[in-house]
């Protein structure tokens, strides 16, 4: 039976999250004191050696992101920025909210470590505006950290300056994408930018910028304290460490569970989430939220990692898992997802603006003519593939994931 093993949530629930003194009593901010005595390059090398991958969904090497931003130079680069993506708009995902509400100081400590490593003097936590409790906890934690000398000028007499503040998002799903988030931070409409350049080269206000999500930053203090080899002893070879999975749907104990990478979907459902609700049979799971993939029971025993799931035609994404029992309609779920994408499209690029509308036209046609659904599924796949190849940002590139997984696992149930 699988059990939880915690890194990002190791102190969650163990102290009053509005008391920095209680966090310090648990060893909090000791890692900041430790890194301020080190060479920033050594910190980056440690993160690279630990093989930490971004927990926001893409799974890119966190250490390499730090390295690229640290090494980025330009004539007008007067400073570097660090940005925490706490927008968390992916349906079914609520892991970052838990960290911010129950252990906001681990996020702040992770941000200070990353900022020192890349030489950033200013940072922002871009928080989803609906996360009122998260915002409240962060405001208290930031104020306390500043009063204790962990933020501001000449932190702990090290000569390192770092200011950190909160910025509120207005509820746009698209602003969870890093370059669109930067546009919003600059006070502009949340439209995507064209890559390249990447944020490490030209990010916030044109300066080198490191962007990661809450869970990723929350892993840094643990790595600093315990080292790369210990961190790699958990999880899998290519996806070490732990992951917070947020499980909802037709299960007995919906919630959030942090386990080593490589846990199976079956173990998450049966051992942690209490099994299928009302003893119904498992039919499907949507992995990664709306921008994810459907899987059937053939994937139940596949290790949950970035690469192992990719080999099966699925994605890990943000760690969201929506479980569906035998009574659920695959068609209805796909309809909801594509309707969501149509609503959230910003309209900047034609492939996405027109494509999301066209997908819904096809879905409505399929709804009215069930006998034609096989043919319509082929059309959906064609349109989504065109969108994926030509859209500016991940929103337009996402519908292909769920639709393609249908053709692989559920073509006859569409």
N, C-alpha and C positions, 0 to 999 in steps of 0.2 A: 504493500500500500504506500503510495506516494505521500510525502508530507511537505509542508511549506518549509522553505529555506529563504531567509530574508536578507536583502542588502539595502535596497531603496527604502524598505519599510521596517528596517531593523529596530528603530526607536519609536515607530508609530504606535501610539497608545500607551507608551511607557512613561510619558511625562506630560505635564500641562503645556500644550503647544503655545501658550501665551507667556511662558516663563523661560527666558534665556538661561537663567541660573540653573534650572533643572536640566536643561540640555547640556550645559557645561559640566554639570555633575556626572553626566553619562559619558563624558569624554568629548563632548562637542567643542568644535573650533580648535582642538589640539592639532588637527591636520593642517589648519591654516598656519599655525605657528611653525609646524614642521616644514611646509613648502617654502615659507618666506626665507628660510635659511639655505635653500637649494638653488641650483642653477635652473632657470626655466626650461632649458633644453632637456635636462635630465627628467623633469616632470613629464614632458611630452613623450620622451622615449619610454618612460614607464607605462604611460597610457597606451602607447602603440604596442608594447610588449604584452600588455594585458589582453589585447585584442578586443577591447570594448567596442561594440557596434551600436550605432544610434538606435534608441528604443522608440523613436517616433514612427517608424514604419519602413524606411528605406534600408536600414541596416548598414549604412556606410561606416567606415572606420572612424571612430571619434578621434583617435590619436592623429590620424592623417589630417583631419580637419583642423586640429590644433596646429599641426606642423605647417600646413599651407598658410594659415592666417598669421602665424608667428613670423614666417619668412617673407610675407608679402610686403613689398615696399613700392612707393611711388613718390613723385616730387612733392605733391600737395597733401600727403598723408600726415596730418598733424597729430592724429591719434587713432587708436583702434577701439572697436566696440565689441561688446559681447551681448547677445540677445538670447533670452530664454523664451522658447515658444511654449506658452501655457494656454494656448487657445483651445485645444482639445475639442474640436467640433465633430470628430468622427463618430457616427452613430454607434452606440454600444460601448463606447470607450469612456472610462471615468477613473483611470489609474492616477493621472497627474493631480486630479482634484483631491484624491485621498492623501497624497504626499503633502500638498500645500496646506490642507486642513489639519493633519495630524502631526506633521514634522516639517514645518516651513524652514527651520534652521538648517536642515541637511541640504536643502536646495541652495540657500544662501551660501553655505560653506562650499558647496560644489562650484558655485559661480565665482567665488573669490579665488579658488584654486585655479580654475580655467583662465580667469582674467590675468592672474599673475603669470601663468605659463605663456600666454600669447602677448602680454604687454598691453592689455586693454585698461584704460583708465575710467571708462564709463560703461554702464550696463543697464539693460532694460528687461523687465519681466512683462511680457505681453500676455495679459490674462483675459480669458473669456469674460465678458461683462456680466453674464448671468451667474458666475461663480462668486456670489456675494460673501459666503463664509471664507472661501479661499483668499479673497481680496482682503478681508478683515484680518485674517491670521497673518498674511504677508506684511501688511502695514505695521502691525504690532511688532513682528519679528524684525523688520528692517530698522525700525526706530530703536529697538533694544540693541541690535547689533552695532548700530552707529554709536550709541551711548557707551558701549563696552569697548569701542575702539577697533572693531573688526571691519568697519566701513569708514570711508572718508579720507582725510589727508594723513599721510605718513602712518599707515596701519602698523600698529605694534612697534613703532619706531624703526621700521624696516626701510623707509624711504619710498614705499609703494603706495600710490594713491588709487582709490577705486570708489566711485560713486555708483549707487544702484537705485533705480526707481521703478515704479509700477506704471504701466500704460494699459488702459482698458480697451479691449476689442468691442466691436459693435454687433457681433453675432454672425459675421460672414464666415461660412464654411471655407471659402477660398483663402481667407487670411491665415489658415493653418499651413498654407504653402509658404516656404521661407521668403521668397522674393516678394510675394504679394503682401506678406506681413510687413516687410520693410517699407513698402509703399505706404501702408497704413500708419506705421510708426512715424513716417515723415509728414503725416498730415494730409496725405493724398487719398484719392479713392482707391479701394482695394482691387487694383488691376494687376495682373501678372507682368513681370519683366521677362525679357528674352535672355536666355542663357546661351553662351557665356556673355559677359563676365559673371563669375560666381561670387558669392558674398565674400569669400576669403580674399578676393582681389579688389572688388568694388561693391561694397555692401551699403550699410546705413550711411546716408549723406555722402556717398561716394568713397567711404573709408573701408579698409579691411575689417571684416566683421565675422565673428564666430557665432553660429546659430545652432543650438541644440534644444531638445525638449526637456521637460522637468525630470523625467525618470533617468535620462542619460546623465544629467548633472548630478543627480542624487547618488550615482555609483562612484563618483570620483573620490569622496572622502574615504570610502571603504578600500578602494584600490591603494590610495596613499598610505593607509594604516596597515594593511595586510600584505601588500605587494602583489606583483603580477602573477607569480607562480600559484599562490593561494587562490587568486581570482580564477585562474584558468583550470583549477582543480574542480570547479563546478561547471555544469553545463556540458556542451559538446566541444570538440576540437575547433570547429569553425564558428561556433556561436557560444562562447564561454559566458559564465556568470549566470545571473537569474533574470527572470522576466515576470512582470505583473500581468496576469491574465484577468480580464474582466468578462465574466460569464453571465449571460442572461438568457431568457427564453424558457423553454419547456423543461426546466430542471427544478429540483427541490430546494436548492440553496444558492440562488443567484448571488453574486458578489465579486470580490476581487481576491485573487490568490497569487502569492509570489512563490515561484518554484524555480529550480535550476532549469536552464534551457535544455531541451531534449525530452521533457516530459511528454507523454502521449495524450492525445485528445481523450482517449478512453479513461485514463487515470484522472484527468481533470474533471471529467463529468461524474465518474463513479466514486472516486475516492474523496474529492474535495467538494464538488457541487451537489452531492447527495443523490446522484442518479437521476433518471428520467422521471418527470412528474407524472403522478397517477399511473405509474408502471407502463406508460406508453412506450412503443418502440421508437428507437432513434431513426430519423429519416435523413436529416441533413444538418450541417452546421455552416454558418456564414463566418468565415475567418477574416478578420481585418476590417470589419465594418462595411459601409457602403462601397468603399474603394477596395473591396476584398473579393474573395472567391468562395463559391459553394463547394462543399466536399460531401461525399457519402460515407458509408461505413467502411469502405476499403481504406480510408485514411485514418481510421480510429487509432491504429497502433503505430502510426508514423511519428517519429520524434518531432516535436514542435521546435523547429529551428529555421533560420532564414533559408539555408541551402537545402535542407532535407525536404521541406515543404515545396520549394521551387521545383525539385525533381519530380514531385507528384502533380505539378501543374497548379499548385496552390500558393498562397502567400501567408506570412505571419502577420505582416502589417503592424498595427498598433497593439496587437494582443487581444483585441476584442473577439469574443466568440458568442454568436447568437445561435442557440440550439433549437432545432425544429423537430417536433415529433411527427409520427405517421399521419396525424390529422391535418398538418399544415400544407398549404398550397405553395409549391415552388413558384408557380406563375404569379400569384399575388405578391410574393416577396420581391420578385424581380420588378414587378410593376411599381411597387413602392420605391425601390432603389432608383429606377430610371426617372420617376417623377421627382424624386429628391434632387437628382443631378440637374434636371431641367430648371427647377426652382432656384438652385444655387449658382447656375452659370452666370458669370458676370457680363457676358455678351461681348467682350472685347474682340475675340477672334471668331471668324465666321464658322470654321469647322465645328466648334463647340456650341455656339449660339444656335446655328441651324441644325446641327447634328442632334443635340439633346431633344429638340422639338420633333425632329423626324423620328427618333427612337420612340417617342410617346405616341406618335401617329401610328406607327407599326404595332405598338402594344395595344392600342385601342382597337385596331383592326383585328388583332389576334383574340382580343376579348370577345368581340362580336362574332368571330368566325373560328371556333375551336378546331374545325376540320382542316384549316389551312395553317395551323401553327408550325408544323415542320418547315414549311416553305418560308414562313415569316421569320423563324429563328435564323435561317440562313441569311435573310436580308438584314436582320439585326446585327449579325456577326460582321457582315460586310460594312455596314454603316459605322459600327463601333471601331472596326479596324482602321477605317479611313480617318476617323476622329483621332485615334491614338497616334497615328503617324503625322498628323498635321496641326493638332491643337498646341497652344502655347504652354499650357500648364497641366499639372496632374489631374485636374478635374475632367478635362476633355479626354485625357488618356486613361481614365479609370473604368468607364462602362465596359470596355472590352474584357476586363478581368472577370466580372460576374457572368457576362454572356458567354465567354469562351469556356468557363468552368461548367456552364449548363450543357454545352455540347459534349463535354467530356464525361460528366457524371449523371446528368438528368435530362438528356435530350427527349426521352420518351415520356417524361413527366411534365414537360413544358406545355 
